Amino acid sequence: MPKRRTIAPETGLAELRETIAAGTAPVAALRTALADPNYRLVALAAGHAGDQLIYPLEADLIAAFRRLAARSHTQDPQCTAKGAITRALVALDCVDVTFFLTGIRYRQLEPTWGGSQDTAVDLRVTAAMGLAATAYARALPELTRLLVDPEPRVRAGVMDAIACCEPIAAESVLRTKAQAGDGEPEVTGACLLALLRLDPEATARFVGSFLDRGDPILRDAAALALGESRVPAALVELRTRWDAAPYKGAAEQVLLKGALLHRSDQAFDWLLLLVADGERRISERLVKDLTVYRGNQRLRRRLADALTGRGDAELVVLLNRVWPETS
């Protein structure tokens, strides 16, 4: 009986990369790669299956995940292959609830200096999005498990998945989580942003109420969420509080940061009005902060016009230094 030909891992990877680049990778070759013990080969095949929406490979992807999940972390360090498989199945609109339930519960602890690290964080977040898209009736109760996940990135990442569930129920869960708080500001910020994406008109005032909290971290999280949402009602919350404050101190400066993130014409109109007519220290700060939009030459011209109208030569010099005009 002839011996089976063995291929070195690097050779197999090179061959598959070549066929993928040439657009000639057959389903049979990808199926063989998914069954290979080399996690990098599995990850490459899974990534291609997801990118090209190769639906016949769904069962093979699930089988590869289960095989790798049953093995030591050394067989798939950093969840490289399992993560690629999960992303591919989400891209393929997989409705295998059992798979995604397994995914949101999966943890992979790998040794690090002085302890261990869970490398399945992104995998759980991706699986959460996949579960939300299956229309599974109990998806929301399952996703709420991740609100107490030990990893902040998971707690933050599950917010968008929750927002994809039945709107009223999802809003109730997100409001409750926001009010309960979290030890990590990024989690609260993600929660508030998910609320704004879910129903901006109904939730903008609720999110804006966090701007009135005594905790500066919560205020920052709310302002950034309002800005990132880019919805008109969010900008109203920011501007209303700015206009109501008699003195623009540190607590109010974050409102401008939110407006900068909003990136709408209305936000720029407001900021340029402050440049033209506001306190000099505010105008100077905005000249510097607006340079994050260096590629927007129209905004640069409007900023220059605002400074010219202000009649402050020093600020014009500052603008030319931090944001030189291009032809």
C-alpha positions in Angstrom: 0.0 0.0 0.0 1.6 3.3 -1.0 2.4 5.8 1.7 0.3 8.9 2.0 2.2 12.0 0.9 2.9 14.4 3.7 3.3 18.1 3.1 5.3 20.4 5.4 3.0 23.0 7.1 4.8 25.9 5.4 4.5 24.3 2.0 0.8 23.7 2.5 0.3 27.3 3.6 2.2 28.6 0.6 0.3 26.4 -1.8 -3.1 27.5 -0.4 -2.1 31.2 -0.4 -1.1 30.9 -4.0 -4.3 29.3 -5.1 -6.4 31.8 -3.2 -4.4 34.7 -4.7 -5.0 33.3 -8.1 -8.7 32.8 -7.4 -8.5 29.1 -8.2 -8.9 27.6 -4.7 -11.5 24.8 -5.1 -13.9 23.9 -2.4 -12.3 20.5 -2.0 -8.9 22.0 -1.3 -10.4 24.4 1.4 -12.3 21.4 2.9 -9.0 19.5 3.1 -7.3 22.5 4.7 -10.1 22.9 7.3 -9.5 19.3 8.4 -5.7 19.8 8.6 -4.0 19.7 12.1 -2.1 22.9 11.3 -4.2 25.8 12.9 -2.7 28.4 10.5 -3.9 26.4 7.5 -7.3 26.1 9.1 -7.4 29.9 9.8 -6.4 30.7 6.2 -9.1 28.5 4.7 -11.7 29.8 7.2 -10.9 33.4 6.4 -11.3 32.7 2.7 -14.5 30.9 3.2 -15.9 33.9 5.0 -14.6 36.5 2.6 -15.9 34.7 -0.4 -19.1 33.5 1.2 -18.5 29.8 0.4 -21.7 28.4 2.0 -21.0 24.7 1.3 -18.2 24.8 3.9 -20.4 25.7 6.9 -20.5 22.1 8.2 -16.7 21.8 7.7 -16.1 25.0 9.6 -18.2 23.9 12.6 -16.4 20.5 12.6 -13.0 22.2 12.6 -14.0 24.4 15.5 -15.2 21.5 17.6 -12.0 19.5 16.8 -9.8 22.4 17.9 -11.8 23.3 20.9 -11.3 19.8 22.3 -7.6 20.1 22.1 -4.9 21.9 24.0 -4.4 25.6 23.5 -1.1 24.8 22.0 -2.9 23.4 19.0 -4.5 26.8 18.3 -2.7 29.5 20.2 -4.5 32.9 20.5 -7.6 31.2 19.1 -6.3 32.0 15.7 -8.2 29.3 13.8 -11.2 29.2 16.1 -11.6 33.0 15.8 -11.4 32.9 12.0 -13.9 30.1 11.9 -16.4 32.0 14.1 -16.0 35.2 12.0 -16.6 33.1 8.8 -19.7 31.5 10.2 -21.1 35.0 11.1 -20.3 36.2 7.6 -22.1 33.1 6.2 -25.3 33.9 8.2 -25.0 30.6 10.0 -28.1 29.8 12.1 -26.6 27.0 14.2 -27.7 28.2 17.6 -25.7 25.4 19.4 -22.5 26.6 17.8 -22.9 30.2 18.9 -24.0 29.2 22.4 -20.8 27.2 22.6 -18.9 30.2 21.3 -20.2 32.7 23.8 -19.2 30.4 26.6 -15.8 29.4 25.3 -12.7 30.4 27.2 -9.1 29.6 26.4 -6.6 30.3 29.1 -3.0 30.5 28.0 0.0 30.9 30.3 1.6 34.3 30.6 4.3 35.7 32.9 2.9 35.4 36.4 -0.5 34.0 35.5 -2.7 33.2 32.5 -4.7 35.1 29.8 -8.0 34.4 28.2 -7.4 34.5 24.4 -11.0 33.8 23.4 -12.2 37.3 24.1 -12.8 38.3 20.5 -14.2 34.9 19.8 -17.0 35.3 22.4 -17.9 38.8 21.1 -18.1 37.5 17.5 -20.2 34.5 18.6 -22.5 36.9 20.5 -23.2 38.8 17.2 -23.8 35.5 15.5 -26.3 34.4 18.1 -28.2 37.7 17.9 -28.5 37.2 14.2 -30.1 33.7 14.4 -33.4 35.0 15.7 -33.1 32.5 18.5 -36.0 33.3 21.0 -33.8 33.1 24.0 -30.8 35.0 22.5 -31.2 38.0 24.8 -31.1 36.0 28.1 -28.1 34.2 26.9 -26.3 37.3 25.8 -26.9 39.0 29.2 -24.5 36.3 30.6 -21.7 38.3 29.0 -22.5 41.4 30.8 -20.8 39.9 33.8 -17.9 38.3 31.8 -14.6 38.7 33.6 -13.1 40.4 30.5 -14.1 44.1 30.0 -13.7 43.8 26.2 -16.4 41.1 26.2 -18.7 43.1 28.4 -18.2 46.1 26.1 -18.4 44.0 22.9 -21.7 42.3 23.7 -23.6 45.6 23.8 -24.0 45.8 20.0 -25.2 42.2 19.9 -27.8 42.9 22.6 -29.0 45.9 20.6 -29.7 43.6 17.7 -32.3 41.7 19.7 -36.0 42.7 20.2 -35.8 46.5 20.6 -37.8 47.2 23.7 -36.3 44.3 25.6 -32.8 45.2 24.5 -33.3 48.8 25.5 -34.5 47.7 29.0 -31.4 45.5 29.4 -29.0 48.2 28.2 -30.6 50.9 30.4 -30.4 48.7 33.4 -26.7 47.9 32.7 -25.9 51.6 32.2 -27.6 52.6 35.5 -25.9 49.7 37.4 -22.5 50.9 36.1 -19.3 49.0 35.5 -15.8 49.1 36.8 -14.5 49.9 33.3 -15.5 53.2 31.6 -15.2 51.7 28.2 -18.0 49.2 29.1 -20.4 52.0 30.2 -19.5 54.0 27.1 -20.2 51.0 24.8 -23.5 50.5 26.6 -24.6 54.1 26.1 -23.5 54.1 22.4 -25.5 50.9 21.8 -28.5 52.6 23.3 -28.1 55.5 20.9 -27.8 53.2 17.9 -30.8 51.2 19.0 -33.2 54.2 19.1 -31.5 57.6 19.2 -34.6 59.7 19.6 -35.8 57.6 22.5 -32.5 57.3 24.3 -30.6 60.5 23.7 -32.1 62.2 26.8 -31.3 59.2 28.9 -27.7 59.1 27.7 -27.5 62.9 28.1 -28.5 62.5 31.8 -25.1 60.9 32.4 -23.5 64.3 31.6 -25.1 65.5 34.8 -23.5 62.9 37.0 -20.9 63.8 39.6 -18.5 61.2 38.3 -16.2 62.7 35.6 -15.5 59.3 34.1 -19.2 58.8 33.5 -19.5 62.2 32.0 -16.7 61.5 29.7 -18.2 58.2 28.6 -21.6 59.8 27.9 -20.1 62.7 25.9 -18.0 60.4 23.8 -21.0 58.1 23.2 -23.2 61.0 22.2 -20.5 62.2 19.8 -19.8 58.8 18.2 -23.5 58.2 17.6 -23.6 61.1 15.2 -27.3 61.5 15.6 -28.8 65.0 15.8 -30.5 64.5 19.1 -27.1 63.6 20.7 -25.6 66.9 19.5 -28.6 68.8 21.1 -27.7 67.1 24.5 -24.1 68.3 24.2 -24.9 71.8 23.1 -27.7 72.4 25.6 -25.4 71.7 28.5 -22.6 73.8 27.1 -24.9 76.8 26.7 -26.3 76.3 30.2 -22.9 76.4 31.9 -21.9 79.9 33.0 -18.3 78.9 33.3 -16.7 76.5 30.8 -14.4 74.4 33.0 -13.0 70.9 32.7 -16.4 69.4 33.1 -17.6 71.3 30.0 -14.5 70.7 27.9 -15.5 67.1 27.3 -18.7 68.4 25.6 -16.5 69.8 22.9 -14.7 66.5 22.6 -18.1 64.8 22.0 -18.9 67.5 19.3 -15.6 66.8 17.6 -16.5 63.1 17.3 -19.9 63.9 16.0 -18.4 65.0 12.6 -21.7 66.4 11.3 -22.1 69.8 9.6 -24.2 70.9 12.5 -21.4 70.0 14.9 -18.8 71.9 12.8 -21.1 74.9 12.6 -21.3 75.1 16.4 -17.5 74.6 16.9 -16.7 77.2 14.3 -19.1 79.6 16.0 -17.2 79.1 19.2 -13.9 79.7 17.4 -15.2 83.0 16.0 -17.1 84.3 19.0 -16.1 82.3 22.1 -13.5 82.8 24.8 -10.0 82.9 23.4 -8.8 79.9 25.3 -11.7 77.9 23.9 -10.9 79.1 20.4 -7.2 78.3 20.7 -8.0 74.8 21.9 -10.4 74.2 19.1 -7.9 75.3 16.5 -5.6 72.6 17.7 -8.3 69.9 18.2 -9.8 70.4 14.7 -6.5 69.4 13.1 -7.6 65.8 13.5 -9.6 66.5 10.3 -6.5 67.6 8.3 -7.8 66.0 5.1 -10.9 68.2 5.2 -9.7 71.3 3.3 -13.2 72.9 3.3 -13.2 72.7 7.1 -9.8 74.3 7.1 -10.9 77.2 5.0 -14.0 77.7 7.2 -11.7 77.7 10.3 -9.4 80.3 8.7 -12.4 82.5 7.9 -13.7 82.2 11.5 -10.3 83.3 12.8 -10.1 86.2 10.3 -13.5 87.4 11.4 -12.3 87.2 15.0 -9.4 89.5 14.2 -6.8 87.5 16.2 -3.5 87.4 14.3 -1.9 85.1 16.8 -4.5 82.5 16.3 -4.2 82.8 12.5 -0.4 82.1 13.0 -1.2 79.1 15.2 -3.6 77.7 12.5 -0.9 78.0 9.8 1.6 76.3 12.1 -0.5 73.3 13.2 -2.6 73.0 10.0 -0.7 74.4 7.0 -2.8 75.2 4.0 -2.3 73.0 1.0 -2.8 73.8 -2.6 
